[in-house]
């Protein structure tokens, strides 16, 4: 599926209480990240349930808003946290670390989580009837873990971009950093003034989850940490600053 950039948008930062991805703590906003992650998975499954088949375009459209919400929340958190991820090698090392077990999977058994997600939408009930619960129990947590890992990747890239901008005396604009981080992870051309396709990035995460559910795979680990780090390191920090007031 193409990761073609969308329309240009004005840079307007949205204030969000700090939170991170799957490594978040247990504060109140952690529910916001968890809600965004679950919303993406539920939206994807709902789109499949309504159509009766898997279409990348339909899924991308269904999760565009939730994907944007998650990326905005995670990037705002990364900027507030001010985690230092200075060099390309630092970022590559952080991305290559084995993902920790997501707290989103700790609230109950995999089967119970699958049941909760599936029961949220009427169109999904056919999946529960026709699909063995052991398969749902494995697939739904893999989807959640992959999306949560994706939020970690965005947070790390955002921290790297913000660190480099601040090192040059530039105060990073949250919306420009968000767009650039999504474009870096999506392997798209970086233009912080152009709104990226969040749904296309989410589809990449969901495909990773499908592969992770198979035996003898690397799970939801970041596939190309060196490539992501190299693309992030090539971004000009001057593009990330707050726009001058007219």
C-alpha positions in Angstrom: 0.0 0.0 0.0 1.4 3.4 -0.9 2.4 5.8 1.9 1.7 8.8 -0.3 1.7 12.1 1.7 -1.6 13.9 2.3 -2.5 17.6 2.2 -0.4 20.3 3.7 -1.6 21.3 7.1 -0.9 24.3 9.4 1.4 23.5 12.3 -0.9 23.5 15.3 0.3 21.8 18.5 -2.2 20.0 20.6 -1.5 19.9 24.3 -1.5 16.3 25.6 -0.5 15.0 29.0 2.8 13.1 28.7 2.6 9.4 28.0 4.6 6.9 26.1 4.0 3.8 24.1 4.1 0.2 25.4 6.6 1.2 28.0 4.3 3.7 29.6 3.7 3.8 33.3 0.4 3.4 35.1 -0.7 7.0 35.3 -4.0 8.4 34.2 -2.8 9.1 30.6 -1.6 5.6 30.2 -5.3 4.8 29.7 -5.3 7.3 26.8 -2.4 5.5 25.0 -4.0 2.1 25.8 -7.3 3.4 24.4 -5.7 4.6 21.2 -4.0 1.3 20.7 -7.1 -0.7 21.3 -9.1 1.7 19.2 -6.8 1.0 16.3 -7.1 -2.8 16.6 -10.9 -2.6 17.1 -11.2 -0.3 14.1 -9.1 -2.6 11.9 -11.1 -5.6 12.9 -14.4 -3.8 12.5 -13.5 -2.8 9.0 -12.7 -6.4 8.1 -15.9 -7.5 9.8 -18.0 -5.1 7.8 -16.4 -5.9 4.5 -16.1 -9.6 5.1 -12.6 -9.5 3.6 -9.2 -7.9 4.4 -8.6 -4.8 2.3 -5.5 -2.6 3.2 -7.3 0.5 1.8 -10.4 -0.1 3.9 -8.4 -0.8 7.1 -6.2 2.3 6.5 -9.2 4.5 6.1 -10.9 3.0 9.2 -7.9 3.6 11.5 -6.6 7.0 10.1 -8.0 9.0 12.9 -7.0 6.7 15.7 -3.5 6.4 14.2 -3.2 10.2 14.2 -4.4 10.4 17.7 -1.9 7.9 18.9 1.0 9.4 17.1 0.1 12.9 18.4 -0.1 11.6 22.0 3.2 9.7 21.8 5.1 12.5 20.2 3.9 15.1 22.6 5.0 12.8 25.4 8.4 12.3 23.9 8.9 16.0 23.7 7.8 16.6 27.3 10.0 13.7 28.6 13.1 15.2 26.8 14.7 11.8 26.6 18.2 12.2 25.0 18.6 10.1 21.9 21.4 12.0 20.3 23.2 10.1 17.6 22.1 7.7 14.8 23.8 4.8 16.6 21.9 5.6 19.9 18.6 5.5 18.0 19.5 2.3 16.2 20.4 0.6 19.4 17.2 1.7 21.2 15.1 0.5 18.2 17.0 -2.8 18.2 16.2 -3.6 21.8 13.8 -6.4 22.3 10.3 -5.0 23.0 9.2 -5.4 26.6 5.9 -7.1 27.3 3.1 -4.6 26.8 1.1 -3.7 29.9 -1.9 -3.7 27.6 -1.6 -7.5 27.6 -1.4 -7.8 31.4 -5.0 -7.1 32.3 -6.3 -10.6 31.6 -5.7 -13.7 29.6 -5.2 -13.5 25.8 -8.6 -15.3 25.3 -10.4 -12.8 27.5 -8.9 -9.9 25.6 -9.8 -11.4 22.3 -13.4 -11.9 23.5 -13.6 -8.3 24.7 -12.3 -6.8 21.5 -14.4 -9.0 19.3 -17.6 -8.4 21.3 -17.3 -4.6 20.9 -18.6 -4.7 17.3 -21.6 -6.6 16.0 -19.9 -7.2 12.6 -17.1 -9.0 14.4 -19.3 -11.6 16.0 -19.0 -13.8 12.9 -15.3 -14.0 13.6 -15.9 -15.3 17.0 -18.3 -17.9 15.7 -16.2 -19.1 12.8 -12.7 -18.7 14.2 -11.2 -21.0 16.9 -10.7 -19.0 20.1 -7.1 -20.1 20.3 -6.5 -18.4 17.0 -8.2 -15.2 18.1 -6.3 -15.4 21.4 -3.1 -15.4 19.5 -4.0 -12.8 16.8 -5.5 -10.1 18.9 -2.7 -9.7 21.4 -0.2 -9.8 18.5 -2.1 -6.9 16.9 -2.1 -4.9 20.1 1.6 -5.7 20.8 2.6 -4.6 17.2 0.7 -1.3 17.4 2.2 -0.7 20.9 5.6 -1.3 19.5 4.9 1.1 16.7 4.1 3.7 19.2 7.5 3.1 20.9 9.2 3.5 17.5 7.5 6.8 16.9 8.4 8.0 20.4 12.1 7.1 19.9 12.3 8.8 16.6 10.5 11.9 17.9 13.0 12.0 20.9 15.9 11.8 18.4 14.6 14.5 16.2 13.8 16.8 19.2 17.2 16.2 20.8 19.0 17.2 17.6 16.8 20.3 17.1 17.4 21.5 20.7 21.1 20.9 20.3 21.0 23.5 17.5 19.0 26.0 19.6 15.7 25.1 17.9 12.6 24.6 19.9 10.8 21.7 18.1 7.2 22.1 17.0 5.2 19.1 18.2 3.2 18.8 15.0 6.2 19.1 12.7 8.1 16.5 14.7 5.0 14.2 14.6 4.7 14.5 10.9 8.4 13.9 10.4 8.5 10.9 12.8 5.6 9.3 11.0 7.2 9.8 7.6 10.5 8.4 8.8 9.0 5.3 10.2 6.8 5.0 7.1 9.8 5.3 4.8 8.1 8.3 3.1 9.7 11.5 1.9 10.1 13.8 4.9 8.2 17.1 4.7 7.1 18.3 8.1 4.5 20.6 6.6 2.7 17.8 4.8 0.3 15.6 6.7 1.3 11.9 6.4 -1.0 8.9 6.0 -1.3 7.4 9.5 -3.6 4.7 8.3 -0.9 3.4 5.9 1.6 3.2 8.8 -0.9 1.3 11.0 -1.4 -1.2 8.1 2.3 -1.9 8.2 2.1 -2.5 12.0 -0.9 -4.9 11.4 1.0 -6.8 8.8 3.9 -7.2 11.2 1.5 -8.6 13.7 0.2 -11.1 11.2 3.8 -12.3 10.6 4.5 -12.3 14.3 1.6 -14.7 14.9 3.4 -17.3 12.7 5.9 -19.8 14.3 9.6 -19.2 14.1 9.4 -15.4 13.6 11.0 -12.5 15.3 7.8 -11.4 16.9 7.0 -7.6 16.9 10.6 -6.5 17.0 11.5 -3.5 14.8 12.4 -4.9 11.4 15.0 -2.4 10.3 16.3 -0.3 13.2 19.4 0.8 11.2 17.3 2.0 8.3 14.9 4.0 10.5 17.9 5.5 12.4 19.6 6.5 9.2 16.4 8.2 7.8 15.9 10.0 11.1 19.5 11.2 11.2 19.2 12.6 7.7 16.3 15.0 8.7 17.4 18.6 8.8 16.6 19.9 12.4 15.9 23.4 10.9 12.7 21.9 9.4 11.4 21.0 12.9 11.2 24.4 14.5 8.1 26.4 15.4 7.0 28.5 12.5 7.7 32.2 12.8 4.6 34.3 13.7 3.4 36.5 10.9 
